[in-house]
Amino acid sequence: MSEASLTRADGEEPTKGAHVDAGDAGYSKSLKPRHINMIAIGGAIGTGLFLGAGGRLHTAGPSLFVAYALCGLFAFLVVRALGELVLHRPSSGAFVSYAREFMGEKGAYTAGWMYFLNWVTTGIADITAVATYTHYWGMFSNVPHWVIALVALAVVLAVNLISVRIFGEMEFWFAIIKVGALVVFMGIGIFLLVTQHQVDGHTPGPALITDNGGVFPNGVVPMLLIIQGVIFAYAAVELVGVAAGETENPERILPKAINSIMWRVAVFYVGSVILLSMLLPWEAFGASESPFVTVLSKVGVPAAGGVMNLVVLTAAMSSLNSGLYSTGRILRSMALSGSAPRFTGLMSRSQVPYGGILLTTGFCVAGVGLNFVVPADAFEIVLNLAAIAVVCTWSMIMLCHLLFWRKTQEGVLSRPGYRLPGSPYTEIVTIAFLLSVLGLMYADGGAARTTVLCTPVIAIALVIGWFRVRRNLPVTAGGPADHSRP
């Protein structure tokens, strides 16, 4: 890593002996500020909003906006903590590299493989979403789910293997399409609201909320029980921290991109749910169709439902694209320290870590098989696994920041000017909230409870894997001495 990449945000030189991650070498700095800004947007607006909001509205009613606001606040705190760590030391290994610095190789191993589980399950959910929404058009109704899912996976894989610049461009335009579509939809919704234009026989307005049970039509409990799915909706916000390792001057770009996440959550998630609830009764929405498609189809705007459905496909493809990108970088960081298969550390001539990307793709092919075996339940199965992995990933980020903060209090390190407010209480409260999500999943019963009960299996698999890889760890994993070895 160059000296320039280790310069802190306040312009001071890093402390001598600062952690250097071998996994950061070899990358091009091809991502531009516009790419980083749009990656931040794309991470905050994903499949969870477009695909999952309909079913959650039907379950919890308008109170869904409360769940989005609460989870959005904690998502912002997580990415703000990651942003401070990035400005402390930019790294393509992101929080896995920080876990190595502050917790040793055991911490990096755990963070990395749980993040891998996060994106593998999210990737399966994304290709499931592509298959589901492609069937909106009659011409594809006879094409099996698994065929469509396989084609989507192949396209995104090809994009990721070419170069990081192509990935950045694809994410840039995906984000433009998603934001543009939401702005247009909200514009149409506000017009319908102001003009009192009938939507499927209903007059838009707050009365559709107050006359149908209020904000909590089914009580507070349903809103609490859908939080694990809402957490999944924000599962890619940390991607901006990974991408920062492949851009010049992250100290100037990252704070602006991260700070904008908060208002995007307020406008696009909270605002959209409130608007949807004032356009149609909450019972009119369902899990089988995007709520945006539901409204636009009933308004009678020609081809509006089809256009919005295309945007939903874009969101799913964007998320899948991000998953292959981020796991490729994370796995390379782990491979060069010995805690991931050696081939995942391979880099192509175009400076793409193709080994890790191919490993993630291979597991996503299992998702194609899931679409073949249980096409109707595939999304729900992987959603719960992804939620557990997200909880672990975000908790590790906050724990890394807490350990970083402790070292700054001891005078070993210095904090950059861009900081997570309220340390150490912010980290503790966020971790407590994330752990409570697991309790809510257990209380939800069904597939969610079964998934929580499977966490010991995941833990056992991690322990077995650790004893297999620890013999491969160098004495100095990623730079300083590795103190995590038994």
Buried (B, 14 or more C-beta within 10 A) or exposed (E): BEEEBBBBBEEEEBEEEBBBBBBBEBBEBBBBBBBBBBBBBBBBBBBBBBBBBBBBBBBBBBBBBBBBBBBBBBBBBBBBBBBBBBBBBBBBBBBBBBBBBBBBBBBBBBBBBBBBBBBBBBBBBBBBBBBBBBBBEEEBEEEEBBBBBBBBBEEBBEBBBEBBBBBBBBBBEBBBBBBEBBEBBBEBBBEBBEEEBEBBEBBBBEEBBEEBBEBBBBEEEBBBBBBBBBBBBBBBBBBBBBBBBBBBBBBEBBBEBBBBBBEBBBBBBBBBBBBBBBBBBBEBBBBEBBBBBBBBBBBEEEEBBEBBBBBBBBBBBBBBBBBBBBBBBBBBBBBBBBBBBEEBBBBEEBBBBBBBBBBBBEBBBEBBBBBBEEBEEBBBBBBBBBBBBBBBBBBBBBBBBBBBBBBBEEEEBEBBEBBBEEBBEBBBBBBEBBEEBBEBBBEBEEBBBEBBEEBEEBEEEBEEBBEEBBEBBEEEBBBBEBEBEE
